[in-house]
């Protein structure tokens, strides 16, 4: 079975890897969601009736409706592969198949299920370091380089924790970059990866352990962070809190991967969203989430958002901002719009395309899977909806995130049916 490229995961799923205040936790989570999958379970029986398979796991399973699960081990190939869960009980889940395989399924080895990964490759690895890339042949296969190791010299294990992140065109090993990279300052080429000044450990960062105040003021304490990841085989979005005990409040919004470029043959249309924080000992946070302007919810805000190169395919990186249909002739916040919900004429939720604009003004492309919401947080966090005008047959996951201050939330809609391109 093929075509189920879009998948979503969260920290509350049974067997999901946990992000806490440990160096390397982000790499462990990304390994599971991008490459390996998780929550492997032995299946007792697979039976099929009228194109619907019932998988029975007497010990209890780990799966939810709309999740994509990978089935393996059946002698009848119709049962195997990636499938979308339709319904569940405590000990069963169902999915659709094509054809009329023999029922029950037989196996020469054993039947198994696991939460299916996005299908990326971990191309290089080191201690709490990794480089991930898409395996889709249509992708330019630029890499996400991530260093979630203890920052040295001079850092302690009780301070804030983050991964230094960047886009790189190539690597010869986990520590040696080849070709273009973003972010990049030609006057300070190692700024994102090595300590080049006192109290400076990196530039573009994905935080997962931080209190308010400065990076030296603590890691936010023990416990699992709330996180959500949605993606396909070329792009993913990550939302993660900096401390345990938060729901959407305090979530940071990050992303990495390929947009849908308006330029044919675009080899550098790879995007990265992170926190842009060069020196954490001089930048003060008054609350545990992202600063105003970071993240993915504010229109034409360029902080912490970079493309590997601009549309000319030459030179250094260029920052980007997101935008959509302007419903109020001013700056927009996704999921905090002025449009009533439901919209009166069609009694509906509205979702709009999200465009990627270079800081120079050029429109580079579309952000796949991400839909701009001009209404104000119409549903609770992680609600799945299917009542969207013009989107018949599609389901959307509505993710809340913090923006601007400690009391303000926004919401983004993600297509979880796919495909995104």
C-alpha positions, 0 to 999 in steps of 0.5 A: 500500500502506498500514497500515505506520505503525510503522518502526524505524531505527538508526545501523548501517543503510546510508545512515543519518544519523550523530549525532556531536559536531556541533551540528545532528546530531540535527536531521539525523537526525530530518529523515531518520527522521521526514520524508525517509527515506534510502538512496535506491537505483535499482532495476534490475528488479521481478518478481512471482511468487505475490504476492511481488516481488523487487527487484534492485539489482545495485550492492547495496542498503541494506535489512534484513528487517522494514524498511519501504521506499518503492517508487516509479516503477512503471507498475503501482501494485501495486508502489509504496508502502510495503512491508515487506522479507521477505528479502534477499540482497546484491543483492535484497530481497523484499516482498509485493503484492496482486493480479497486476501485470504482471511485470516492472514497467515504468516511464516514469521510473525505479524506486527504493527508499528507507528510508521515513520515519515521515511527520511534518511539519517545520513550522518550521526554523532553523539547527540548529533544527526543529519537528516534528509528526504529520500524522495528523488524529487527532493534536492535532498539538502540536509537538516544538521542538528547538534543537540549535544552539551555546548562547550566550553563553559556550559553546564548541564543544568542550563537551558538546552537546545539543538543548533540547527541548520540547512546544509547542502552536503557533508563529508562527515557529521562535523564537516559541511560541504557547499551552501549552508543556512544560516550563514554569515561570511564574516563569521562562518562558524557562528552557528556551530562553534563557540566564536565569542564568550557566552555564545553557543550557536545561532539558529536553535530548537529549544526543548528545555528552558525557563524564563530569564537567560539561558544560564537560569535553568532548564525548566525542570524534569519531565516530558515536554509536550510536542507535536510533529506533522510532515511528509517525506520532504517537509515537517513541522515541529511544535515543542514546549520548553518545560513540562506541564504545558499544553499549547501554552509555551509551544515553539513552532519550528520546521524544516524541508522543501517548499513547493517552489514557483521556480522550475528546478529549484535546488535551494528551496529548502526552508528552516524555521528556528529561534534566532538567538546568537547570545543567550546570556544577553537575551532575556525571556520574560516567559517560557515560549517564543518571542514575538516574531518567531515561529510560523504564525505571524505574516511577513515576519522574517525572524528565524526563518531562512531559505538555503539560497534565493531564487537566483540559486546564487550567493548566501541564504535569504530570510523568508516570511509567510503570508496568505490572503489579507483579510484585514489589510494589516499584519495577520496572525494565523488562527487569530484572524478577524473573520467570524467562525463559522463564516456566515454565508457558507457556515464554514471553517476557512483555510487558505494557502500559505505562501513563502515570500523572500525578504526581498519581496519575491514570492518563492512558493507555497508551504506544503500542508500548512493552511492559514486560518483567518478565523480565531482559534475555532477549535481546541488544540489538536482537533481533527476536522473535515468540514472545510469548504473546498476540501472534500475528503480532507481532514485537518489537524488544528495545532495551537501554539504560543505567539507574541506573549505568554498569554496569546495563542494562535492556531495552524491547520495541517492537512493530514490526509495528503498528499501535500504535493 
